Amino acid sequence: MNSVISYLIYFLFFLVFTLAPIDIALNIKISGFNLRSGLLAMVILTVLLGTVIAKDILLKKQKLTLPLYLILLLILAVINLLFVPNSVYIPRGLVYALTLLLFVFLISFSVNTREYISLEKIVDIYVFSFLLHALLGAVQFILFYGFGINFFMMQLGRINGLTYEPSYYVTHLVPGTILITLMALFLNEKRGRIIFYSLTASLMLLILIFSTSKLGIVESVTVILLAILVGVFLKLFKVLKEVNLKRNVSYFVAFTVFFAAIFYVSGNIGSIVNFLFPGKGEERISHLEKTEVEERISHLEKIEVEERISQLEKTEGEERISHLEKTKEVLASSKETSFDIRLSQFKETLEIALENPLLGKSLGGVAPYRALKNGMNPENNDDVKQFEGINIFAEMLAGFGIIGFLLMLGFIILISYDGVRLGIKALASNYKVSIILIGLVLGFLLELFFLMFNQNVLRLYLWNHITLLALAIEKARYEYTSD
């Protein structure tokens, strides 16, 4: 019976991991809220884990235990729920509060069902889910740049997987990229498993680079630097003696070169065909050539429009503005939208937090309150999306209040500390678990950092990663170390 439950848990974890980043498909919109398929899978998984734990507690097989970092998170979730009446738009505040409670229950139940879950199997499922999303990004790139086919791209030429935009896509990939890169380079596993990890890590790393997101490039460089630092750390601890590092690096580099070649050929397939078969490849114009043609057409259209505007201005007796002045105005406007608006949103969110540092607006109440301050009385969730706080730490400060914010910081510090401490401690007893823990902690911290720029702290994939990190910590605490 336990094996049946275990396989069901694995299947649900696979659904939760795979569906979590999907924004543009498999969702139901209700009153401005997106009911995500990933969230539904998470609810089902949480109910199953809770049922299993309740049964074992009734049969006196185990007791419910919570580490200190989870106690802090539970207190925070309750405080956030109590602040819901402070939300300008109560439904949003309530939905966000219940979602945070769901995450807390999922993590708490997961760490108490250790006997039903193999950490190695869950991690491999996690890795496989990232491989699927990386393959989707690769398909998007090849189809668009190689054949001119738009496959679920929200912005032409920019890889976004099934998320809203490239920055969301690469932010989902980054914690998996550092984890899987460390596993590919530093684990002493059989050849087939190392190939699986190397293939996945190299593809994800290149997707970060070719996504056209500047954030992705920063993330790829960060992952490479962190991998080098971890390698130096492991060398200092003299634990790389049994690792076939030369083999692992060779596989990783080979797959990186292979996928880079595929991307390069895809992006230049029109030029390659024309070179190999002169006269026969004219029908297939490369993406760059298409872009150049489109830019020229666009430029001609702009000139035509400007001439018409000029004629209208003359007939109305207005002064004619020079093309240079118009260009300056456009550039000034674009600068405001790219940086100044984000900065003003951040400042507004901090101002809300400082109005009453002790009483938060609840996590879901920050955006409605900003909308109210900007002259809008929100009546549904769509009204307030443009007023979200951008920086997750400023938003948490405004939503949780200073006490709740300190609890959240305490949670982040404690779970990271436990992960690093137990990871180092497990180096001697279970090297693989040690690498997994170090990779999960680094992925968690990277995810928090990159989420600061344009997303909400309740992204499903962040809490999936936290769940896996907590599970790995408690597995290490009770099974792989003498802690």
N, C-alpha and C positions, 0 to 999 in steps of 0.2 A: 504493500500500500504506500509506504514511504517513497518508493521509487517512482510510482505514478504521480504522486504529489510533486516530487522533485522535477520531473520532466514537464509537468504543467507550469511550474514556477519558471523553469528555463524558457519555455515558449512565451510566457507572458513578459518576461524580461526582454526577450528578443523583440517583441512587438513594441514595448515601451521605448527601448533604445532606438529602434528603427523609425518609429512614427514621431518621436519627440520634436525633431527640427522642422517637420513639414508644416508650412504656413499656407500654401496656395492650393492645396488639394486635400480631400478626405476630411473636410471640416464642415460643420453645420453652423450657420449664423443665426443667432437668436437675440433679438433686441440689441443689436450692435456688438454682442459678444460672440467670439468664435469658439464653439464647442469642438475642441480638437480630438481627433481620433487617438492621439497619443495620451491625452488626459483621460479618456475613457478607459484605455488599456491600463493606465496607472491606477484608476479607481478599482478595476477588477482585480489587479494584482494585489493591491492593498487589502481588499476585502478577503481574498484568499489567504494571504499571510496572517491577517488578524484572526481568521477562523482557525487556522492551524495552531497558532499560539494559544488561543482560548481553549481549544481541545486539550492541548498538552498541559496547560495550567490546571484544568479541571481534573485531569488524570494524574496530576502531581508529578509530571515528567520533568517540568522545568518551572522556573520563576521568571517573571518579566524583569529584566535588568536594563537600566539606562545609564550610559556613561555621562560624565559631567557635561560634556559639550552638547549632548542631546537634551539634557535637563534645561540648559540655558536656552536652547532653541525652542523648546516647548513653552517655557515661560514667555519668551518673546512672541510666539504665535498667539498666546492667550491675551497678552497686552494689546497686540494688534487688533484682535477681535473686539476688545473692549473699546478701542478707539473708533470703531466703525460708525457710531452715531455722529462723530465729528466730520464725516465725509459729507460733502455737499450733495453728491449723488450716491445715496445709500446702497443701491444695488451693486455698483462697482466695488465699493468698499467691502461689502459682504462677500462677493465672489472672490476677491483677492484674499480676504482673510481665510475663507474656507479652503482655498487652493494652498495657502501656506500651511494650514493644519494638515491637509492631505499629504504634503511633502514630509512633514514631521512624522506622521503615522507610518508612512512608507519606510522611512529610514529606521524608525524604532522597531518596526516589525521585522525588517530585513535582518538587522543585527541579532535578533532573537530567534531566527530560524536557521542558525548556522549548521545544524545537523542535517538539514535538507538541501543545503547548497554547497557546491564545490566552488571555491574561489576561482580556480583555474578555468573551470567551464564557463562561469559567468564572465570572466575577463575575455575569453575567446569569443563569446557571443557579442560582447561589447566591441571587440576588434572587428568582427565580421560586419556589424551594423555600420561601422565607419567605412569599411571597404565598399559596401553597397552605395553609400552616398558619394564616395570619391569616384566610383565608376560612373555614377550618374553625371557628375560634373565633367568627367572625361568625355562622355558621350555627347554632352551639350557642346563642348569645345570642338570636337571633331566634326559633328554634324553642321555646326554653324560656319566654322572657318574653312572646313573642307568642302562642304556641299551647299552652303547657304540655307540650311534648314534650321528654323527656330524651334527648339524643343524645350518648352517651359521656361524660356528666358523672359524675365520681366523687363530687362533692359538689353537691347540688341548688342550682342558681342560680349556680354558680361555674364560669367558663370555664377549662377545662384542656387544650383540644385533645385530643391523644392521650397526654398525660403523666399522671403520678400525681396532680398537684394544680396549682392555679393558679400557685403560686410557681415550680414547675419550668417551667411553660409560658412565663411572662413572662421568666424567666431565659434560656431558649432564644432568645426573640425580641429581647432588648435589643441584642446586638451587631449584628444585622441592621438594627435600627431606626435606630441612629446612622449606620451606613454608608449606608443607602439614603436617609435624610433629607439627608445631606450631598450625595449624588449628585443628588437631586431639586432641591435649592436652588442648588447652585453649579456644576453642569456646564453647558457650552455645547453641548448636544446638539440633535438634531432634535426637533420637536414630539412625535412619537409616542413616542420614548424617554423624554422628560421626563414625559409623561403616565403612562407605565408606572411610572417611579420614584416620581412624586408619589402616584399611586393606592396603590401598595404601602406607601409610608412613612406616609401619613396613616391608612390602615387599621390598620397595626401600632401606631401611636401611640395610637389610640383603643382598640384591643384591650387595651393595657397599662392604660389608665384604667378600662375597663369590665369587666376580668377579676374584679373584687372582691378582688384581692390588693393589700394595702398596698404590697408590694414593687413591684408594677406601677406604682402612682402615683408612687412615688419615682423609678423608672426613667424614666417619661415626662417628669417635670420635669427630671431630669438630662440627658436627650437634648436637650430644648429649650434648656437653658442652654448645653450644649456646642456646639450648632449655632450659637447666637448668638456664642459666643467664637470659633469657627472663622471665621465671617463677618467679625468684626472683624480677625482675624489676616490673612485674605486681602485685606481692604481695605487694611491697612497695607502689605502686600507689592505692592499695586497690580496685582493679577492679575484683578480682577473687571470690568475695562473691557469685555472682549469677551463677558462673560456677560450674558444677558438676565435679570437678577435679578428684575425686575418680573414678567415672564412666569412664571418658575419659582415665585415666591412665590404668585402668583395661582392657579396650578394647585394648589399644595399646600394653600392655604387653602380653595379651592373644594371639593376632595375631602374635606377634613377636616369642613367644614360639612355636606356631603352625607351622609357616613357617620354623623356625629353625629345628623343628623335621622332616619336610618333606625333607629339604636339607640333614639332617644327614642320614635319611633312604635311600635317593637316592644315596648318596655317599658310602653307605655300604651295598647295597642291596644284593650283592653276598655273603658277609659274613653272613648276616641275613638268607638268604635262606639256606645256608649250615648248619647253626646252628639249624634251625627249621626242616629241612628235610635232615638229614645226607645221603649223597650218591646221592641225587637227585639234589643238587644244584651245582654239580661239573662243569656242563657245563657253568654256569654263573659265571665267575671270576670277582671279583671286580676290579674297575679301578686301585686301588693301586697295586693289584697283577699283572695286565696287565703291569703297568708301571715298576714294578720290573723285570718282564720277559723281557720287551723290553730293559731295562737298561743292563741286563746281556748279552743279544744278542748283544747290541751295544758295550759293553765292549769287548766281544769276537772278534767282527769285528774289533775294534780298534787295538787289540793285533795282529790280522792277518795282518792288513794293516801295522802296525809298523814293523812287521817281514819282510814284503816284502820290505819296505823302507830300512830297515837295510841291506838286501841282496843287494839291488841296490847300496847303499852307499859303501858297501864293494867292489863290482865289479868295481866301479868307483874310488876306491882308496881314498875316502873321509873319514874323521874321523867320528866315530860313536858317535852321541850325545846321552847322557843318557836320559832315560825316564823322570827323574826328571827335567832335564834342559828343555826338550820340554814342560813339564807341566807348568813350570815357564813362558816360553815364551807365552804360550796360555793365562795364567792368566793375564800376563802383557798386552797382546793385548786386552783382554776382559775388563780390567779396563779402557783402553783408550777409547774404544767404548762406555762404559756406562756413563762416566762422562766427560772425557777430550774433547771429540768431541763436546758435548753440550756446554761446557765452551768456546771452541774456536769459535763456531758459535755465541755465545753471544758477545764475544769480537770483532769479525769481524763486527757484526752489529753495535756495539757502535763506532767502528772506522769509519764506513761509516757516521754515524751521526756527528762525530766530524770533518770530512773533510770539511764540509760546513754546520754549524748548522742552518743557515737561509734558505737555499734552500734544501728541502727534495727531495728524489728520487721518491716520491709518494708511497703509501702503497704497490702497486703491483710492484714497481720498485726496492725494496730492494733486493729481492732474485736474480733477473737477474744481478744486479750490483755485488753482491757477487760472482755469477758464473763467471762474467767477470774478477774479481780480482783473481779468482782461475784458470784462463787460459781457460775458456770455453766461446765461443760466442753463447749464447742461440738462438735457432731458433724456439722453440716451448715451451709450458708451461711445458711439461714433463722434459725438460732439466734442469729446475731451481728448481724443487720441493725439491731436496735434499739440496738446499741452503737457505731455508726459515729461518727466523731469530730466531725461537724458542721462545724467550721471547717477549711477545706482546708489552710490554712497550718500550723495546729497538727498536723493529721494527717500532713502531709508531713514536719514536723520529727520526729515520733515514728516515722514509717515509714522515712525516708531517713537519719536521723541528722544531726548538725550539718553534716558535710561534704557529704552529698547535698543537704541543704536549701540550703546556700550555692551549690551548683551550680545548683539550680533557680532561686534568686534571680538568679544570673548569667545564666541562660538568659532569664528574663523581662526583665531590664534590657537585655541585648544585642539581643534581637530587637525590643524596643520602640524602642531607640535607633536601630538600623539603619532601622527603618520610618519614624521621624520624620525622620532625617537625609536619607535618600534621597527621602522625600516632599517635603521642602523643596527639595532639589536638582533634582527633576524638575519644579518649578513652571514653569521656563522652557522645558524641552525637551518635556515631555508632561504638560500640566495635568491631564488625566483620570486618569492613573496616580497623580499626586500626591494628588488628592482621594481616590482609592481607598485609597492607603496610609495617609493620615491617618485615614480612616474605619475601616479595619481595625485600626489600632493602638488607637484609642479604644474600639472594640468589644471588643478583647482585654482591655484593662485593666478596662473595665466588667464584662465577664463574670467575670473573676477576683474582682473585688470582691463582686459579688452572689452568686457561688457560695459565699462564705464562710459563708453563713447556714444552709444546710440540705442541701448536696449534696456529692458526691464529685468530686475533681479529674479522674477518668477519664471524665467525661461525654463521649459521642461528639461532641456538637456543639461543645464547646470545642476539641477537637483538629481538627475540620473547619476551624474558624476559624483556628487556628494554621497549619494546612497552607496555607490560602489566603493568609494573611499572609506566610508564608515564600516562597511562590511569587511573590507580588507583589514582595517585596524583591529576590529574585534576578533577576526580570525587569527591574526597575528598575536593578539593579546592572550587568547585562550588556547591556541593550538601550536603556534610556532615559536613562542618565546616563554620564558619563565616569569613573565611580568605579573 
